[in-house]
């Protein structure tokens, strides 16, 4: 409880995680560039909604706007800094907080994509840790208000996973896991890179689909033609990850090998994969309001992370001679919509199938 914690990026995932930690008694300061969001938290607290009323929390973390970060120089150094900004903002956010770290302090990437190398490039590998929010599903929908659309403690699934980049168990990673475990289920893993690639596959299957189609998470899984594209995206990501030597974990509840075989035409595997996709709404108690983060970005007119998700799968595939044509087509579709050349529509996804 004596650790000094900051969260750089108090959006859906950072705000939810940091707000819950503050509510649980930890010394947390949220840092965010959206003035209205910070002022709303200061005035009324941070409202953290869940899929039912019993999960509601009103947190009151300390806050700083970006223009106020310099005030950290007058306070006790930071022990743990969570970076929870979009991937394209990783380096500057890490550089900003680096000077306020304690000698034993470290930085945690609590982001989509694979950003540990970017963080390590600023502060060194020894101060870099990874954390994954796997099917947390949250949205910052108004200043000071975050809505979680996936139920807490889903059966058979750890929502958070934390790990050292070298894969060994350390005191700090066990302490971090215990801390985050006060929020929801948390696994301390020796397979950070396999977890990261597995989550990249999850994001690669769903985020761009929502962004280009305009559909929610549940709606796109109910569409047979779109499910076909989702499975193809997953299979390409799995095969590239396997070729890169990653030990893959489950992919949104799916067995990675089975998902790949389904994408390659194995009828039995396909039936099982589709059945689980259709049941996900019930098994995960997923709200109809759930929308992947890139779909949220598109709605808000923000830059997407398509190059840092599907783009990485394509790039890594090219390095080892494995094509990812479905990802390439999805990237093109998302960019057309992002640049205003076409409105979001399921037709963009049907054209990929």
Secondary structure, DSSP 8 states (H G I E B T S, - for coil): ---EEEEE--SHHHHHHHHHHHHTT-EEEEEES-HHHHHHHHHH-EEEE-SSGGG-EEE--EEEEGGGGGGGGGS--EEEEEE-S-GGGHHHHHHHHHTTEEEEEEEEEESSS--HHHHHHHH-GGGEEEEEE-S--EEEEETTEEEE-S-SS-TT--SEEEEETT----HHHHHHHHHHTTTS-EEE-S-HHHHHHHHHHHHHHHHHHHHHH---HHHHHH-HHHHHHHHHHHHHHHHHHHHTT-----BTTB-HHHHHHHHTT-HHHHHHHHHHHHHHHHHTT--TT---HHHHHHHTT----GGGTHHHHHHHHHHTT---HHHHHHHHHHHHHHTTSS---HHHHHTT-
